[in-house]
Amino acid sequence: MDKPRITVIIPAYNIENLITRCVESVVNQTYPKDLTQILVVDDGSTDNTGKVIDELAAKYDNVTALHEENGGSSKARNYALSKATGDFIGFVDSDDYVEPDMYEKLVDALIRNNALMAQTGRDEIAEDGSKLPNVVEIPQWETIYTDKGFLKELLMHKGDASFCTKLTSRKLFDIDEAEDDKKVRRLFPEGVLNEDFWLLYHMLPDAGEVVVTTDTGYHVFYRTGSNTRKKATDKDYFPRVFTDIVVNSDEVTAFAKEKYPDLAEYTMRFSLVQRLDYLLHIPISKMTKDNTFYQDVCRFVKEHKKEIKANPYLSRRQRLYLYLFTGNPRAVRTIHAKLRGL
């Protein structure tokens, strides 16, 4: 089989100091340059990011600079997908970087297994260069998951939902519309967080399987001031991600009920753990009677006491905290905050 053409999409916003490292880590891949299209999308940056991207495009033949009004990462990715020519599509976040042989190894895994999606391992790098604990454990040997098996890993918080660690067949983005036999593009949902998770589980039935390699090809770089992290000086700061993960859990539950009904215990565990994460992070000042989202979360936990007790996939700690939150959530959150020094 001839080597496939790949497209790597990099959305960028106000990242002038790190975008060059990111782009050049893709430019310097061992995979043939004439088979690698690199699309860098300036998402309406207000610093010099757009200028740096233009300079990189002028310097490297396989880099194309695209410019869009600010609309978020998903919109930038979707725009780049309309320009992509690769047989397989990869994504890199603009503050991250990749190993020189990452895409060569992913292509090899795809070809050997006749697969439509392959995944590399990732590590987490702090701003001072030190390694942080792994978010996702890397397998000891190459593993092939069925679509249901991979979703099960995601529901157990063991799998990697990110498209940045994957190389994905163009076929999974372009799907047939049954009624008129036209191609319809699967897109990242815009205006929400956890967009990778949503798109991934919708793709899995068509992917059939996911090949997970033993390599660590992707490096996640953590910058201070991330909008998904709590600011120590602002006790009322509550990142939107914690509400979105609850919404995600309801959406994947509805999806799995139709596609994989035998995963009901896994989706229940996922729904409970996502709500527990929400309750452990919500500022006490926002735990009010007029906060309908918070009240709905508490109601869900209280209404599923039996499932909390019976679900075999909850840890003892998760089960304990969930039971406590069925009683007096505000008191539990207050005690938890004091214990954590928050």
C-alpha positions in Angstrom: 0.0 0.0 0.0 1.3 3.5 -0.9 1.8 5.8 1.9 -1.2 8.0 2.5 -1.3 11.8 2.5 -1.9 13.4 5.9 -3.2 16.8 7.0 -2.3 18.3 10.4 -4.5 21.1 11.6 -3.3 23.6 14.2 -5.7 26.3 15.5 -3.9 29.2 17.1 -5.0 32.1 19.2 -2.7 34.7 20.9 0.2 32.2 21.2 3.0 34.1 19.5 5.7 32.8 21.9 4.9 29.1 21.4 3.4 28.7 17.9 6.8 28.3 16.2 7.8 25.4 18.4 4.5 23.7 17.8 4.5 24.1 14.0 8.2 23.2 13.6 7.6 20.0 15.6 5.2 19.0 12.8 7.3 20.3 10.0 10.3 18.2 11.2 8.4 14.9 11.1 10.2 11.9 9.7 7.0 11.3 7.6 7.6 12.6 4.0 7.1 16.3 3.7 5.4 16.0 0.3 2.7 13.8 1.9 2.2 16.2 4.9 -0.1 19.2 4.6 0.0 21.5 7.7 -2.8 24.0 8.1 -2.3 26.6 10.8 -5.4 28.7 11.5 -5.0 32.1 13.2 -8.3 32.4 15.2 -8.5 36.2 15.2 -5.4 36.7 17.4 -4.8 40.2 18.8 -1.1 39.7 19.2 1.6 38.8 16.6 0.4 35.2 16.2 -1.0 35.8 12.7 2.3 37.4 11.6 4.4 34.5 12.9 2.1 32.0 11.1 2.5 33.9 7.9 6.3 33.8 8.3 6.2 30.1 8.9 4.1 29.5 5.8 6.6 31.5 3.8 9.5 29.5 5.2 8.1 26.0 4.8 6.5 24.7 1.6 4.0 22.3 3.3 2.7 24.9 5.8 -0.4 27.0 4.9 -1.5 30.0 7.0 -5.3 30.5 7.3 -6.9 33.5 9.0 -10.4 33.6 10.5 -12.3 35.9 12.8 -12.2 34.7 16.4 -14.7 31.9 16.9 -13.0 29.4 19.0 -10.9 26.3 18.5 -13.8 24.2 17.1 -14.7 26.8 14.4 -11.0 27.1 13.4 -10.7 23.3 13.1 -13.9 23.0 11.1 -12.7 25.7 8.7 -9.4 23.9 8.2 -11.2 20.6 7.6 -12.8 22.3 4.5 -9.3 22.9 3.2 -7.8 19.5 4.1 -6.6 17.2 1.4 -5.2 14.4 3.5 -6.4 10.8 3.6 -5.9 11.0 7.4 -6.4 14.0 9.6 -4.4 15.0 12.8 -4.7 17.9 15.2 -2.2 19.7 17.4 -3.0 22.3 20.0 -0.8 25.4 19.5 0.9 25.3 22.8 1.8 21.6 22.5 4.4 19.8 20.5 5.0 16.3 19.0 7.8 13.8 18.7 9.6 13.8 15.2 8.4 10.2 14.4 4.8 10.5 15.8 3.0 10.5 12.5 5.2 8.0 10.9 4.4 5.5 13.7 0.7 6.3 13.6 0.6 5.7 9.9 2.4 2.4 10.3 -0.1 1.3 12.9 -3.0 2.3 10.7 -1.6 0.4 7.7 -0.6 -2.8 9.6 -4.0 -3.0 11.2 -6.1 -1.8 8.2 -7.6 0.7 10.7 -9.3 4.1 10.4 -8.0 5.6 13.7 -4.8 5.2 15.6 -3.7 6.8 18.9 -0.3 7.6 20.4 0.4 8.2 24.1 0.8 11.6 25.6 2.6 13.1 28.6 2.0 16.3 30.5 4.7 19.0 30.7 4.6 21.8 33.3 5.8 25.3 32.4 9.1 24.7 34.2 9.7 21.7 32.0 9.0 19.0 34.6 6.7 16.1 33.9 3.3 16.0 35.5 1.4 12.8 36.4 0.0 11.0 33.3 -3.7 11.7 32.7 -3.9 8.6 30.5 -1.8 5.5 31.0 0.1 4.2 28.0 -0.4 0.5 27.3 2.6 -1.9 27.6 1.8 -3.4 24.2 -0.1 -2.2 21.1 -3.8 -2.6 21.8 -6.8 -2.7 19.4 -10.1 -1.7 20.9 -13.5 -2.3 19.4 -15.7 0.8 19.2 -17.7 -0.4 22.2 -14.5 -1.3 24.1 -13.0 2.2 23.5 -16.2 3.9 24.6 -16.1 1.8 27.7 -12.5 3.1 28.4 -13.8 6.7 28.0 -16.7 6.1 30.3 -14.3 4.7 32.9 -12.0 7.8 32.5 -9.2 5.6 31.3 -9.3 6.4 27.6 -8.0 9.5 25.8 -10.8 11.5 24.1 -8.4 14.0 22.4 -8.1 14.1 18.6 -4.6 15.6 19.1 -3.2 12.2 20.0 -4.9 10.5 17.0 -4.6 10.2 13.3 -8.1 9.7 11.9 -9.3 8.7 8.5 -10.9 11.4 6.4 -13.7 8.9 5.8 -14.8 9.3 9.4 -15.3 13.1 8.9 -17.1 12.6 5.6 -20.2 10.4 6.0 -22.9 9.3 3.6 -26.3 10.9 3.9 -28.6 8.0 3.4 -31.5 9.9 1.8 -29.7 11.5 -1.2 -26.3 9.7 -1.1 -24.4 12.9 -0.5 -21.4 13.4 1.7 -22.0 15.3 5.0 -19.1 16.5 7.0 -18.9 15.6 10.7 -17.8 18.8 12.5 -16.6 19.7 16.0 -19.5 21.3 17.9 -18.9 25.0 18.3 -19.3 27.1 21.4 -18.8 24.2 23.9 -16.0 22.6 25.8 -15.1 18.8 25.6 -15.9 19.0 21.9 -13.4 16.2 21.1 -15.3 13.8 23.4 -18.6 14.5 21.7 -17.3 14.0 18.2 -15.2 11.0 19.1 -18.0 8.9 20.5 -20.2 9.7 17.5 -17.4 8.5 15.2 -16.7 5.3 17.0 -19.4 3.1 15.5 -18.1 3.9 12.0 -14.5 3.6 13.1 -15.1 0.0 14.2 -11.9 -0.1 16.2 -9.1 2.1 17.5 -5.4 1.1 17.5 -3.5 2.4 20.6 0.3 2.3 20.3 2.9 2.1 23.1 4.7 5.3 22.0 4.6 8.7 23.7 4.4 11.0 20.7 2.4 13.9 22.0 3.4 16.5 24.6 0.8 18.5 26.4 2.2 21.8 27.7 0.5 23.4 30.6 0.6 27.2 30.7 -0.3 29.2 33.8 -3.6 31.1 33.4 -5.4 28.4 31.6 -9.1 29.2 31.5 -10.0 25.7 32.6 -8.2 26.0 35.9 -9.3 27.7 39.1 -7.5 30.9 40.0 -6.3 30.7 43.6 -7.1 34.4 44.2 -10.7 34.1 43.0 -12.7 31.7 45.2 -15.9 32.3 43.1 -14.2 31.4 39.8 -16.0 28.4 38.3 -14.7 27.3 34.9 -17.4 26.4 32.4 -15.9 23.0 31.9 -17.5 21.7 35.1 -21.0 22.4 33.8 -20.2 21.1 30.3 -19.0 17.7 31.7 -22.4 17.2 33.2 -24.1 18.0 30.0 -21.7 15.7 28.1 -22.6 12.8 30.5 -26.3 13.2 29.7 -25.6 13.3 25.9 -23.3 10.3 25.9 -25.8 8.4 28.0 -28.6 9.0 25.4 -26.2 8.0 22.6 -25.1 4.8 24.3 -28.6 3.9 25.2 -29.3 3.7 21.5 -26.0 2.3 20.2 -24.7 0.3 23.2 -27.5 -0.4 25.6 -25.4 -3.0 27.5 -23.1 -0.2 28.7 -25.8 1.2 31.0 -23.8 0.6 34.2 -20.8 2.4 32.7 -22.9 5.4 31.6 -24.4 5.6 35.0 -21.0 5.5 36.6 -19.8 8.2 34.2 -22.9 10.4 34.9 -22.4 10.1 38.7 -18.6 10.8 38.6 -19.0 13.8 36.3 -21.6 15.3 38.8 -19.3 14.5 41.7 -16.5 16.5 39.9 -18.9 19.4 39.5 -20.0 19.3 43.2 -16.4 19.1 44.4 -15.4 22.3 42.5 -18.5 24.5 42.5 -17.9 27.6 44.7 -20.0 27.5 47.9 -21.3 31.0 46.9 -23.0 29.4 43.9 -24.7 26.6 45.7 -28.0 28.5 45.9 -31.7 27.7 45.5 -32.0 29.8 42.4 -29.0 28.0 40.7 -31.2 25.6 38.7 -28.2 23.7 37.2 -26.8 23.1 40.6 -30.2 22.0 42.0 -30.6 19.6 39.0 -27.2 18.0 39.8 -28.1 17.5 43.4 -31.5 16.1 42.5 -29.9 13.6 40.1 -27.5 12.4 42.8 -30.3 12.0 45.4 -32.5 10.1 42.9 -29.8 7.6 42.2 -28.9 6.4 45.7 -29.6 2.8 44.7 -27.2 3.1 41.7 -24.6 4.7 43.9 -24.7 1.6 46.1 -25.0 -1.0 43.4 -22.7 0.3 40.7 -19.6 -1.9 40.6 -17.5 0.6 38.8 -17.5 3.4 41.4 -14.5 3.5 43.8 -15.0 3.5 47.5 -14.0 7.2 47.7 -16.4 8.1 44.9 -19.2 6.2 46.5 -18.6 7.8 49.9 -18.5 11.4 48.5 -21.7 10.8 46.4 -23.5 9.4 49.5 -22.5 12.5 51.5 -23.7 14.8 48.7 -27.2 13.2 48.9 -27.5 14.8 52.3 -26.3 18.3 52.8 -24.2 19.3 49.7 -23.3 22.8 50.9 -22.0 21.5 54.2 -20.0 18.7 52.5 -18.5 21.2 50.0 -17.6 23.6 52.9 -15.8 20.9 54.8 -14.1 19.7 51.6 -12.9 23.2 50.8 -11.4 23.6 54.3 -9.6 20.3 54.1 -8.1 21.2 50.8 -7.3 24.7 52.0 -9.5 26.4 49.3 
